[in-house]
Amino acid sequence: MRKTDFTLGVLLAVVALMMIIAPEQCIKVAVIALGIEAVINGIFNLAKGRQLIADKSFQLAVLIRSVTSIVIGLIAIILPLKFAGTMWTIMLYILAAYLLAAAVLQLYTVAKLRDTNIERRLYMIEVIVSFIGAIILFIIPQKIGLVLVRLLGVVLLVVSAGYLLFEWHNRPIVVDDVEVVDDTPPVSNGTDI
């Protein structure tokens, strides 16, 4: 059992319990985390994404997506910390709309990458995750959203418990070095006098 894997399982269990006990606070933390991710993603795409193809429309789409990502990310970090209450709900809808717009722009950039030798699978995964995230964010502000977060917490708790049991079951068995003493008398071959 590796300590890091076991610690990861315990951390997942703690997050799952927090999702079950305090789903609203978990949503707030998720909004700020999504904001941080949007800023980092925007900076990365601004620095690296525009250089993939020399096509001006591709570079413009990446530039628009990057700047939008940075602005929405900063808003998601700053506004909810400054203002409470309805700002969380508004931020959830803004983030959901951003994820939809980002997915559409990402689909356009993936279409532009089709004729190049650049691997597009990760970009498509980002599109799918963005669509799913947007749908979840549109659902969360309603009461069903809190139930969904709690249900996800239960699923995460079961997964983390299974992970911890798997790690515990597959831990290496430590065997101490022992000294073996041979107590049997030597065997004689009949020629001893």
C-alpha positions in Angstrom: 0.0 0.0 0.0 1.5 3.3 -1.1 0.9 6.1 1.3 0.1 8.6 -1.4 -2.6 6.3 -2.9 -4.1 5.7 0.6 -4.0 9.5 1.3 -5.7 10.1 -2.0 -8.5 7.7 -1.1 -8.9 9.4 2.3 -9.0 12.8 0.6 -11.7 11.6 -1.8 -13.7 10.3 1.1 -13.5 13.7 2.9 -14.5 15.5 -0.3 -17.4 13.1 -0.7 -18.6 13.7 2.9 -18.4 17.4 2.4 -20.5 17.1 -0.8 -23.1 15.1 1.2 -23.1 17.3 4.3 -22.6 20.8 2.8 -23.3 20.8 -0.9 -23.8 24.6 -1.2 -20.3 25.2 0.1 -18.9 22.6 -2.2 -20.5 24.4 -5.1 -18.9 27.6 -4.0 -15.5 26.0 -3.9 -16.2 24.4 -7.3 -17.1 27.9 -8.8 -13.8 29.3 -7.6 -11.9 26.3 -8.8 -13.5 26.5 -12.2 -12.5 30.2 -12.3 -8.9 29.4 -11.5 -9.0 26.6 -14.2 -10.5 29.1 -16.7 -7.7 31.6 -16.1 -5.0 29.0 -16.4 -6.6 27.5 -19.5 -6.9 31.0 -21.1 -3.3 31.9 -20.4 -2.1 28.5 -21.8 -4.2 28.8 -24.9 -3.1 32.4 -25.4 0.6 31.4 -25.1 0.6 28.0 -27.0 -2.7 27.5 -28.8 -2.5 30.3 -31.3 0.8 29.0 -32.5 -0.6 25.6 -33.7 -1.7 26.9 -37.2 -0.8 30.1 -39.1 -4.5 30.5 -40.2 -5.7 34.0 -39.1 -9.3 32.8 -38.4 -8.0 30.0 -36.2 -5.7 32.4 -34.3 -8.6 34.9 -33.8 -10.9 32.1 -32.5 -8.2 31.0 -30.0 -7.6 34.6 -29.0 -11.3 35.3 -28.4 -11.6 32.0 -26.4 -8.5 32.7 -24.4 -9.4 36.3 -23.4 -13.0 35.3 -22.6 -11.7 32.4 -20.5 -9.4 34.7 -18.5 -12.1 37.4 -18.0 -14.8 34.9 -16.9 -12.3 33.1 -14.7 -11.3 36.3 -12.9 -15.0 37.2 -12.5 -15.7 33.7 -11.1 -12.9 34.2 -8.5 -13.4 37.8 -7.5 -17.1 38.5 -7.5 -18.3 35.6 -5.4 -15.7 36.4 -2.8 -16.8 40.0 -2.7 -20.6 39.5 -2.9 -22.6 36.7 -1.5 -26.1 35.4 -2.0 -27.4 35.6 -5.5 -24.0 36.2 -7.0 -23.2 32.5 -6.7 -26.3 31.6 -8.8 -25.4 34.3 -11.3 -21.8 33.0 -11.5 -23.0 29.5 -12.1 -25.1 30.6 -15.1 -22.2 32.7 -16.4 -19.8 29.8 -16.1 -22.3 27.5 -17.8 -22.7 30.0 -20.7 -19.0 30.3 -20.9 -18.5 26.6 -21.1 -21.1 26.3 -23.9 -19.4 29.1 -25.9 -15.9 27.7 -25.2 -17.1 24.3 -26.5 -18.5 25.8 -29.7 -15.2 27.7 -30.3 -13.2 24.6 -29.5 -15.3 22.6 -32.0 -14.3 25.2 -34.6 -10.6 25.0 -33.7 -10.8 21.2 -33.9 -12.3 21.4 -37.3 -9.4 23.7 -38.4 -6.9 21.1 -37.0 -8.5 18.3 -39.1 -6.1 18.8 -42.0 -3.0 19.0 -39.8 -1.0 16.2 -38.2 -1.9 17.5 -34.7 -3.7 15.1 -32.4 -7.3 16.2 -31.8 -8.5 13.7 -29.2 -7.7 15.8 -26.2 -9.4 18.8 -27.8 -12.5 16.7 -28.3 -12.4 15.5 -24.7 -12.3 19.2 -23.6 -15.4 19.9 -25.8 -17.3 17.0 -24.2 -16.3 17.9 -20.7 -17.3 21.5 -21.4 -20.8 20.5 -22.6 -21.3 18.2 -19.6 -20.1 20.9 -17.2 -22.4 23.4 -18.7 -25.4 21.2 -18.4 -24.5 20.4 -14.7 -24.0 24.1 -14.0 -27.4 25.0 -15.5 -29.0 22.3 -13.2 -27.2 23.1 -9.9 -28.9 26.4 -8.9 -32.2 24.5 -8.7 -33.1 22.3 -5.8 -32.5 19.2 -8.0 -28.9 20.5 -8.2 -28.3 20.1 -4.5 -29.7 16.6 -4.7 -27.4 15.9 -7.6 -24.4 17.1 -5.7 -25.3 15.0 -2.7 -25.9 12.0 -5.0 -22.5 12.6 -6.6 -21.0 12.8 -3.1 -22.5 9.4 -2.2 -21.1 7.9 -5.4 -17.7 9.4 -4.7 -17.8 8.1 -1.1 -18.5 4.6 -2.4 -15.7 4.9 -5.0 -13.2 6.1 -2.4 -14.2 3.3 0.0 -13.7 0.8 -2.7 -10.3 2.4 -3.6 -9.2 2.3 0.0 -10.2 -1.3 0.4 -8.4 -2.2 -2.9 -5.3 -0.4 -1.7 -5.5 -2.1 1.7 -6.0 -5.5 0.2 -3.1 -5.1 -2.3 -0.6 -3.7 0.2 2.8 -5.4 0.0 3.4 -8.0 2.8 6.5 -7.1 4.7 8.6 -10.1 5.7 11.3 -9.6 8.2 14.6 -11.3 7.7 14.9 -14.2 10.0 17.9 -16.4 10.8 17.3 -20.1 10.1 19.1 -22.4 12.4 19.6 -26.0 11.4 19.0 -28.2 14.5 19.3 -31.6 12.7 22.4 -33.5 13.3 24.5 -34.2 10.3 23.8 -37.5 8.5 26.6 -40.0 8.6 27.4 -42.2 5.7 28.5 -45.1 7.8 32.3 -44.6 7.5 32.6 -42.6 10.7 34.7 -44.2 13.4 
